[in-house]
Each structure stands twice: as C-alpha cells, then as structure tokens.
Amino acid sequence: EPLEWLHSLGFNAVKLRSEPTPKELKDAQRLGLWLVAPPPVVSEEKPMGAVYDRVLAWSLGTNLAGRELLSTQELASEVRRHDIRRDRPLICQPATDLFDYSRIADILVLDQPTLATSFELSAYRPWLLSRPKLARPGTPLWSTLPTHLPEGLREQLLLMTEGKPLRESLAWQQLRTAAYCALASGSRGLLFHSSVPLSTDTLAGSQRVD
C-alpha cells in the first residue's frame, strides 16, 4: 500500500521488509512518517547520510536464533560504523538467545501469536513479563500484534475451500486485550504485523482498516 494511504489511517511508522527505496524515503519525508527497515549495503564511500533521516531504526532481522548471532553482530557493527546518526537504534526479533541479542541490538521485538493458536490469551501477560528476565536489564521491548489468521492456517483454509475467498472475521476484543497486555507489561512500542494487504476487499480487510 502507498505510504500516503497508511499515513491517512493513522500510522506513525511503517516497518519495511527490505531497505527503503528513494521514493519511500521521499514520501516518508513529505508525510512526516517514520520507517523501520533493514539497512542498505554501506561502505566508507557510501555512508548512511541525511537521505535516511526518516528511518527511525534499523532492523537486523526476525526469528533469529543462535546460528545467526555472529552474522547479526557483524551487521550491527557495520551499521554503527557507517551510520552518521550515532543515536539511531538497532532492533531485532530473536526467537531464542534473548540475552545475547540484547547485547547486540538496542531494542528487542517480542513475537507470540495469540489469534487462532493454542496459546491462551490469559498466558500472554505472564509470558511478556518473563521476557525481560532473559535479556540484558533495561533493554527496551516492542511487541508484535497479528492482525489476521496465521499464514499456515490461512493456507489450510484456502485448500479446504478450494481457493474461494476466506470469510475472516477477527476477534477484535482479543486483539485489543493483547495490546493492553503488551503496554501494561512494559512494551515501549506495538508492531501490528500483517502479511496480507490492508486493502484486501473482504470483511476482515475492512475490519482491519477500521
């Protein structure tokens, strides 16, 4: 979706899957919108200059485990060496080894899906409160909130319906409760995860926009 449309919906930041394009950077600057994105390839001849002023934080990766520790540490060192904004934070979403990743990144992103899973919503807040104990003391945390059914479940439902459009209707009270739990547990930011376009012409699509 265009950044202008997302901005009109009330978002103040957008997390990208790849490094921001020149157009995205210009649009973000014009709209006053923040971006969170993977860092570009940089070098001594090509540092991260003022063109990236609307980048709020650099994302080092998602679903990270022990095998990605060394490469993530090298990437973090490279970014810090070439970013002219020394105070720009680095974020990552570790699945394991939270303490080690909290020594690499400035902010950790927590991900525990609750919609249409076996994970009880009543266990979400205790889970969130337990995460800081696994990281470096004082590490800021963000929490992800899914806005649609898990991809695996969506694929199964599409197979069962022979490819017909899904009639999703999400439990928004559950999403609201999860957001309150995240904030009450000390999360500094909420990341609304979506791999399905908000502009999808379905009941769930219109609900997600509203």
CYANA upper distance limits for C-alpha pairs under 8 A (distance plus 0.5 A):
  1 GLU  CA      5 TRP  CA      7.34
  1 GLU  CA      6 LEU  CA      7.51
  1 GLU  CA    197 PRO  CA      7.58
  1 GLU  CA    198 LEU  CA      8.14
  1 GLU  CA    199 SER  CA      7.89
  2 PRO  CA      6 LEU  CA      7.10
  3 LEU  CA      7 HIS  CA      6.53
  3 LEU  CA     24 GLU  CA      7.94
  3 LEU  CA     27 ASP  CA      7.39
  3 LEU  CA     28 ALA  CA      7.62
  4 GLU  CA      8 SER  CA      6.77
  4 GLU  CA     27 ASP  CA      7.91
  4 GLU  CA     31 LEU  CA      7.52
  5 TRP  CA      9 LEU  CA      7.06
  6 LEU  CA     10 GLY  CA      7.40
  6 LEU  CA     11 PHE  CA      6.53
  7 HIS  CA     11 PHE  CA      5.67
  7 HIS  CA     12 ASN  CA      7.14
  7 HIS  CA     31 LEU  CA      7.87
  7 HIS  CA     33 LEU  CA      7.56
  9 LEU  CA    209 VAL  CA      7.78
 12 ASN  CA     33 LEU  CA      6.06
 12 ASN  CA     34 TRP  CA      6.75
 13 ALA  CA     33 LEU  CA      6.18
 13 ALA  CA     34 TRP  CA      4.89
 13 ALA  CA     35 LEU  CA      5.95
 13 ALA  CA     36 VAL  CA      7.72
 14 VAL  CA     33 LEU  CA      8.18
 14 VAL  CA     34 TRP  CA      6.94
 14 VAL  CA     35 LEU  CA      5.57
 14 VAL  CA     36 VAL  CA      6.66
 15 LYS  CA     35 LEU  CA      6.33
 15 LYS  CA     36 VAL  CA      4.98
 15 LYS  CA     37 ALA  CA      6.24
 16 LEU  CA     20 PRO  CA      7.67
 16 LEU  CA     35 LEU  CA      7.68
 16 LEU  CA     36 VAL  CA      6.64
 16 LEU  CA     37 ALA  CA      5.39
 16 LEU  CA     38 PRO  CA      7.92
 17 ARG  CA     37 ALA  CA      6.93
 17 ARG  CA     38 PRO  CA      7.45
 18 SER  CA     37 ALA  CA      6.67
 18 SER  CA     38 PRO  CA      6.08
 19 GLU  CA     37 ALA  CA      6.05
 19 GLU  CA     38 PRO  CA      5.49
 19 GLU  CA     39 PRO  CA      6.20
 19 GLU  CA     40 PRO  CA      6.07
 20 PRO  CA     24 GLU  CA      6.37
 20 PRO  CA     25 LEU  CA      6.79
 20 PRO  CA     37 ALA  CA      7.11
 20 PRO  CA     38 PRO  CA      8.43
 20 PRO  CA     40 PRO  CA      8.49
 21 THR  CA     25 LEU  CA      6.73
 22 PRO  CA     26 LYS  CA      6.70
 23 LYS  CA     27 ASP  CA      6.55
 24 GLU  CA     28 ALA  CA      6.48
 25 LEU  CA     29 GLN  CA      6.68
 25 LEU  CA     51 VAL  CA      7.69
 25 LEU  CA     52 TYR  CA      7.39
 25 LEU  CA     54 ARG  CA      7.39
 26 LYS  CA     30 ARG  CA      6.71
 27 ASP  CA     31 LEU  CA      6.60
 28 ALA  CA     32 GLY  CA      6.22
 28 ALA  CA     33 LEU  CA      5.20
 28 ALA  CA     34 TRP  CA      6.92
 28 ALA  CA     35 LEU  CA      7.84
 28 ALA  CA     54 ARG  CA      6.91
 29 GLN  CA     33 LEU  CA      7.05
 29 GLN  CA     53 ASP  CA      8.46
 29 GLN  CA     54 ARG  CA      6.57
 32 GLY  CA     54 ARG  CA      8.18
 33 LEU  CA     54 ARG  CA      7.44
 34 TRP  CA     54 ARG  CA      5.71
 34 TRP  CA     55 VAL  CA      6.28
 34 TRP  CA     56 LEU  CA      6.14
 35 LEU  CA     54 ARG  CA      6.62
 35 LEU  CA     55 VAL  CA      5.12
 35 LEU  CA     56 LEU  CA      6.07
 35 LEU  CA     57 ALA  CA      7.74
 36 VAL  CA     55 VAL  CA      6.31
 36 VAL  CA     56 LEU  CA      6.17
 36 VAL  CA     57 ALA  CA      5.60
 36 VAL  CA     58 TRP  CA      6.33
 36 VAL  CA     59 SER  CA      6.97
 37 ALA  CA     55 VAL  CA      7.83
 37 ALA  CA     57 ALA  CA      7.46
 37 ALA  CA     58 TRP  CA      5.83
 37 ALA  CA     59 SER  CA      5.78
 38 PRO  CA     58 TRP  CA      5.97
 38 PRO  CA     59 SER  CA      5.16
 38 PRO  CA     60 LEU  CA      6.64
 38 PRO  CA     61 GLY  CA      7.94
 39 PRO  CA     58 TRP  CA      6.20
 39 PRO  CA     59 SER  CA      7.39
 39 PRO  CA     60 LEU  CA      8.15
 39 PRO  CA     79 VAL  CA      7.73
 42 VAL  CA     46 LYS  CA      5.88
 42 VAL  CA     47 PRO  CA      6.15
 42 VAL  CA     48 MET  CA      7.50
 42 VAL  CA     78 GLU  CA      8.47
 42 VAL  CA     79 VAL  CA      8.18
 42 VAL  CA     82 HIS  CA      7.30
 43 SER  CA     47 PRO  CA      6.34
 43 SER  CA     82 HIS  CA      7.32
 44 GLU  CA     82 HIS  CA      7.42
 47 PRO  CA     82 HIS  CA      5.52
 47 PRO  CA     83 ASP  CA      6.70
 47 PRO  CA     84 ILE  CA      7.70
 48 MET  CA     52 TYR  CA      7.17
 48 MET  CA     82 HIS  CA      6.54
 48 MET  CA     83 ASP  CA      5.26
 48 MET  CA     84 ILE  CA      6.52
 49 GLY  CA     53 ASP  CA      8.24
 49 GLY  CA     83 ASP  CA      7.55
 49 GLY  CA     84 ILE  CA      6.55
 56 LEU  CA     88 ARG  CA      7.27
 56 LEU  CA     89 PRO  CA      7.97
 57 ALA  CA     88 ARG  CA      6.33
 57 ALA  CA     89 PRO  CA      5.54
 57 ALA  CA     90 LEU  CA      6.06
 57 ALA  CA     91 ILE  CA      7.19
 58 TRP  CA     88 ARG  CA      8.15
 58 TRP  CA     89 PRO  CA      7.13
 58 TRP  CA     90 LEU  CA      5.42
 58 TRP  CA     91 ILE  CA      6.68
 59 SER  CA     90 LEU  CA      6.49
 59 SER  CA     91 ILE  CA      5.46
 59 SER  CA     92 CYS  CA      6.17
 60 LEU  CA     72 THR  CA      7.02
 60 LEU  CA     75 LEU  CA      7.82
 60 LEU  CA     76 ALA  CA      7.69
 60 LEU  CA     90 LEU  CA      7.34
 60 LEU  CA     91 ILE  CA      6.56
 60 LEU  CA     92 CYS  CA      5.58
 60 LEU  CA    105 ALA  CA      8.48
 61 GLY  CA     72 THR  CA      8.34
 61 GLY  CA     91 ILE  CA      8.41
 61 GLY  CA     92 CYS  CA      5.77
 61 GLY  CA     93 GLN  CA      6.74
 62 THR  CA     92 CYS  CA      6.51
 62 THR  CA     93 GLN  CA      4.93
 62 THR  CA     94 PRO  CA      6.71
 62 THR  CA     95 ALA  CA      8.40
 63 ASN  CA     93 GLN  CA      6.17
 63 ASN  CA     94 PRO  CA      5.66
 63 ASN  CA     95 ALA  CA      5.46
 64 LEU  CA     68 GLU  CA      6.59
 64 LEU  CA     69 LEU  CA      8.23
 64 LEU  CA     92 CYS  CA      8.35
 64 LEU  CA     93 GLN  CA      6.80
 64 LEU  CA     94 PRO  CA      4.82
 64 LEU  CA     95 ALA  CA      5.84
 64 LEU  CA     96 THR  CA      7.32
 65 ALA  CA     69 LEU  CA      7.37
 65 ALA  CA     94 PRO  CA      6.63
 65 ALA  CA     95 ALA  CA      6.19
 65 ALA  CA     96 THR  CA      5.56
 65 ALA  CA     97 ASP  CA      6.90
 66 GLY  CA     96 THR  CA      7.39
 66 GLY  CA     97 ASP  CA      6.79
 68 GLU  CA     72 THR  CA      6.42
 69 LEU  CA     73 GLN  CA      6.59
 69 LEU  CA    100 ASP  CA      8.18
 69 LEU  CA    101 TYR  CA      7.72
 70 LEU  CA     74 GLU  CA      6.73
 71 SER  CA     75 LEU  CA      6.66
 72 THR  CA     76 ALA  CA      6.62
 72 THR  CA    104 ILE  CA      8.22
 73 GLN  CA     77 SER  CA      6.72
 73 GLN  CA    104 ILE  CA      6.47
 74 GLU  CA     78 GLU  CA      6.69
 75 LEU  CA     79 VAL  CA      6.68
 76 ALA  CA     80 ARG  CA      6.66
 76 ALA  CA     90 LEU  CA      7.91
 76 ALA  CA    104 ILE  CA      7.31
 76 ALA  CA    105 ALA  CA      7.90
 77 SER  CA     81 ARG  CA      6.61
 78 GLU  CA     82 HIS  CA      6.94
 79 VAL  CA     83 ASP  CA      6.29
 80 ARG  CA     86 ARG  CA      7.30
 89 PRO  CA    105 ALA  CA      8.02
 89 PRO  CA    106 ASP  CA      6.09
 89 PRO  CA    107 ILE  CA      7.67
 90 LEU  CA    105 ALA  CA      5.57
 90 LEU  CA    106 ASP  CA      5.75
 90 LEU  CA    107 ILE  CA      6.92
 91 ILE  CA    105 ALA  CA      5.83
 91 ILE  CA    106 ASP  CA      6.42
 91 ILE  CA    107 ILE  CA      5.19
 91 ILE  CA    108 LEU  CA      6.20
 91 ILE  CA    109 VAL  CA      7.53
 92 CYS  CA    101 TYR  CA      8.22
 92 CYS  CA    105 ALA  CA      6.89
 92 CYS  CA    107 ILE  CA      7.27
 92 CYS  CA    108 LEU  CA      5.87
 92 CYS  CA    109 VAL  CA      6.46
 93 GLN  CA    108 LEU  CA      6.23
 93 GLN  CA    109 VAL  CA      5.04
 93 GLN  CA    110 LEU  CA      6.77
 93 GLN  CA    111 ASP  CA      7.95
 94 PRO  CA     98 LEU  CA      6.72
 94 PRO  CA    101 TYR  CA      7.43
 94 PRO  CA    108 LEU  CA      7.73
 94 PRO  CA    109 VAL  CA      7.68
 94 PRO  CA    110 LEU  CA      7.97
 95 ALA  CA    111 ASP  CA      8.47
 97 ASP  CA    101 TYR  CA      6.85
 97 ASP  CA    134 LEU  CA      8.49
 98 LEU  CA    102 SER  CA      6.43
 98 LEU  CA    134 LEU  CA      6.32
 98 LEU  CA    135 ALA  CA      5.55
 99 PHE  CA    103 ARG  CA      7.11
 99 PHE  CA    134 LEU  CA      6.18
 99 PHE  CA    135 ALA  CA      4.42
 99 PHE  CA    136 ARG  CA      5.94
100 ASP  CA    104 ILE  CA      7.39
100 ASP  CA    135 ALA  CA      8.01
101 TYR  CA    105 ALA  CA      6.57
101 TYR  CA    108 LEU  CA      8.27
101 TYR  CA    135 ALA  CA      8.36
102 SER  CA    106 ASP  CA      7.16
102 SER  CA    107 ILE  CA      7.67
102 SER  CA    108 LEU  CA      7.18
102 SER  CA    135 ALA  CA      6.28
102 SER  CA    136 ARG  CA      6.20
102 SER  CA    139 THR  CA      7.11
103 ARG  CA    136 ARG  CA      7.38
106 ASP  CA    139 THR  CA      7.32
106 ASP  CA    140 PRO  CA      7.67
107 ILE  CA    139 THR  CA      6.78
107 ILE  CA    140 PRO  CA      5.60
107 ILE  CA    141 LEU  CA      6.13
107 ILE  CA    142 TRP  CA      7.72
108 LEU  CA    139 THR  CA      7.80
108 LEU  CA    140 PRO  CA      7.08
108 LEU  CA    141 LEU  CA      5.48
108 LEU  CA    142 TRP  CA      6.78
109 VAL  CA    141 LEU  CA      6.26
109 VAL  CA    142 TRP  CA      5.16
109 VAL  CA    143 SER  CA      6.14
109 VAL  CA    144 THR  CA      7.52
110 LEU  CA    128 LEU  CA      8.48
110 LEU  CA    141 LEU  CA      7.45
110 LEU  CA    142 TRP  CA      6.57
110 LEU  CA    143 SER  CA      5.30
110 LEU  CA    144 THR  CA      6.70
111 ASP  CA    143 SER  CA      6.70
111 ASP  CA    144 THR  CA      5.78
111 ASP  CA    145 LEU  CA      8.19
112 GLN  CA    124 TYR  CA      8.35
112 GLN  CA    144 THR  CA      7.89
113 PRO  CA    117 THR  CA      7.50
113 PRO  CA    119 PHE  CA      7.98
113 PRO  CA    145 LEU  CA      7.65
113 PRO  CA    146 PRO  CA      7.02
114 THR  CA    118 SER  CA      8.11
114 THR  CA    119 PHE  CA      6.22
114 THR  CA    120 GLU  CA      7.38
114 THR  CA    121 LEU  CA      6.73
114 THR  CA    124 TYR  CA      8.32
114 THR  CA    146 PRO  CA      8.33
115 LEU  CA    146 PRO  CA      7.62
115 LEU  CA    148 HIS  CA      8.04
115 LEU  CA    149 LEU  CA      6.86
115 LEU  CA    150 PRO  CA      8.04
115 LEU  CA    171 ALA  CA      8.49
115 LEU  CA    174 GLN  CA      8.17
115 LEU  CA    175 LEU  CA      8.27
116 ALA  CA    149 LEU  CA      6.84
116 ALA  CA    150 PRO  CA      7.75
119 PHE  CA    123 ALA  CA      7.76
119 PHE  CA    124 TYR  CA      8.34
120 GLU  CA    124 TYR  CA      7.40
121 LEU  CA    125 ARG  CA      8.43
121 LEU  CA    174 GLN  CA      8.24
121 LEU  CA    178 ALA  CA      7.80
123 ALA  CA    127 TRP  CA      6.64
124 TYR  CA    128 LEU  CA      6.70
124 TYR  CA    178 ALA  CA      7.90
124 TYR  CA    181 CYS  CA      7.83
125 ARG  CA    129 LEU  CA      6.66
125 ARG  CA    181 CYS  CA      6.02
125 ARG  CA    182 ALA  CA      7.43
125 ARG  CA    185 SER  CA      7.01
126 PRO  CA    130 SER  CA      6.71
127 TRP  CA    131 ARG  CA      7.09
128 LEU  CA    132 PRO  CA      8.23
128 LEU  CA    182 ALA  CA      7.53
128 LEU  CA    185 SER  CA      6.81
129 LEU  CA    133 LYS  CA      8.35
129 LEU  CA    185 SER  CA      6.38
130 SER  CA    134 LEU  CA      7.71
131 ARG  CA    135 ALA  CA      7.38
132 PRO  CA    136 ARG  CA      7.86
132 PRO  CA    137 PRO  CA      7.45
132 PRO  CA    138 GLY  CA      8.40
132 PRO  CA    139 THR  CA      7.86
133 LYS  CA    137 PRO  CA      7.84
135 ALA  CA    139 THR  CA      7.38
140 PRO  CA    187 SER  CA      7.76
140 PRO  CA    188 ARG  CA      7.01
141 LEU  CA    186 GLY  CA      7.99
141 LEU  CA    187 SER  CA      5.65
141 LEU  CA    188 ARG  CA      6.33
141 LEU  CA    189 GLY  CA      7.68
142 TRP  CA    187 SER  CA      5.60
142 TRP  CA    188 ARG  CA      5.98
142 TRP  CA    189 GLY  CA      5.08
142 TRP  CA    190 LEU  CA      6.28
142 TRP  CA    191 LEU  CA      7.51
143 SER  CA    182 ALA  CA      6.89
143 SER  CA    187 SER  CA      6.68
143 SER  CA    189 GLY  CA      6.91
143 SER  CA    190 LEU  CA      5.67
143 SER  CA    191 LEU  CA      6.49
144 THR  CA    190 LEU  CA      6.38
144 THR  CA    191 LEU  CA      4.97
144 THR  CA    192 PHE  CA      6.24
144 THR  CA    193 HIS  CA      6.69
145 LEU  CA    175 LEU  CA      7.77
145 LEU  CA    178 ALA  CA      7.91
145 LEU  CA    179 ALA  CA      7.63
145 LEU  CA    190 LEU  CA      7.46
145 LEU  CA    191 LEU  CA      6.49
145 LEU  CA    192 PHE  CA      5.29
145 LEU  CA    193 HIS  CA      6.28
146 PRO  CA    175 LEU  CA      8.40
146 PRO  CA    192 PHE  CA      6.37
146 PRO  CA    193 HIS  CA      5.34
146 PRO  CA    194 SER  CA      6.98
147 THR  CA    175 LEU  CA      8.18
147 THR  CA    192 PHE  CA      7.02
147 THR  CA    193 HIS  CA      6.70
147 THR  CA    194 SER  CA      6.53
147 THR  CA    208 ARG  CA      7.41
148 HIS  CA    170 LEU  CA      7.48
148 HIS  CA    194 SER  CA      7.48
148 HIS  CA    196 VAL  CA      8.30
148 HIS  CA    204 ALA  CA      8.39
149 LEU  CA    153 LEU  CA      7.13
149 LEU  CA    154 ARG  CA      6.78
149 LEU  CA    170 LEU  CA      8.45
150 PRO  CA    154 ARG  CA      6.72
151 GLU  CA    155 GLU  CA      6.65
152 GLY  CA    156 GLN  CA      6.89
153 LEU  CA    157 LEU  CA      6.68
154 ARG  CA    158 LEU  CA      6.64
155 GLU  CA    159 LEU  CA      6.80
156 GLN  CA    160 MET  CA      6.76
157 LEU  CA    161 THR  CA      6.63
157 LEU  CA    166 LEU  CA      7.97
158 LEU  CA    162 GLU  CA      6.45
158 LEU  CA    163 GLY  CA      5.36
158 LEU  CA    164 LYS  CA      7.05
158 LEU  CA    165 PRO  CA      7.92
158 LEU  CA    166 LEU  CA      7.42
159 LEU  CA    163 GLY  CA      6.50
161 THR  CA    166 LEU  CA      8.45
167 ARG  CA    202 THR  CA      7.67
167 ARG  CA    203 LEU  CA      7.24
167 ARG  CA    204 ALA  CA      7.74
168 GLU  CA    202 THR  CA      8.34
168 GLU  CA    203 LEU  CA      7.15
168 GLU  CA    204 ALA  CA      5.69
169 SER  CA    203 LEU  CA      7.21
169 SER  CA    204 ALA  CA      5.76
169 SER  CA    207 GLN  CA      8.42
170 LEU  CA    204 ALA  CA      7.14
171 ALA  CA    175 LEU  CA      7.21
172 TRP  CA    176 ARG  CA      6.56
173 GLN  CA    177 THR  CA      6.60
174 GLN  CA    178 ALA  CA      6.63
175 LEU  CA    179 ALA  CA      6.74
176 ARG  CA    180 TYR  CA      6.80
177 THR  CA    181 CYS  CA      6.61
178 ALA  CA    182 ALA  CA      6.68
179 ALA  CA    183 LEU  CA      6.83
179 ALA  CA    190 LEU  CA      7.95
180 TYR  CA    184 ALA  CA      6.47
181 CYS  CA    185 SER  CA      6.48
182 ALA  CA    186 GLY  CA      7.13
182 ALA  CA    187 SER  CA      5.98
182 ALA  CA    190 LEU  CA      8.29
183 LEU  CA    187 SER  CA      5.52
183 LEU  CA    188 ARG  CA      7.56
183 LEU  CA    189 GLY  CA      8.32
194 SER  CA    198 LEU  CA      8.48
196 VAL  CA    200 THR  CA      7.99
197 PRO  CA    205 GLY  CA      8.37
198 LEU  CA    205 GLY  CA      6.12
198 LEU  CA    206 SER  CA      8.16
198 LEU  CA    208 ARG  CA      7.11
198 LEU  CA    209 VAL  CA      6.75
199 SER  CA    205 GLY  CA      6.79
199 SER  CA    206 SER  CA      8.11
199 SER  CA    209 VAL  CA      8.23
200 THR  CA    205 GLY  CA      5.54
200 THR  CA    206 SER  CA      8.07
201 ASP  CA    205 GLY  CA      6.47
201 ASP  CA    206 SER  CA      7.53
202 THR  CA    206 SER  CA      6.78
203 LEU  CA    207 GLN  CA      6.70
204 ALA  CA    208 ARG  CA      6.54
205 GLY  CA    209 VAL  CA      6.90
206 SER  CA    210 ASP  CA      6.73
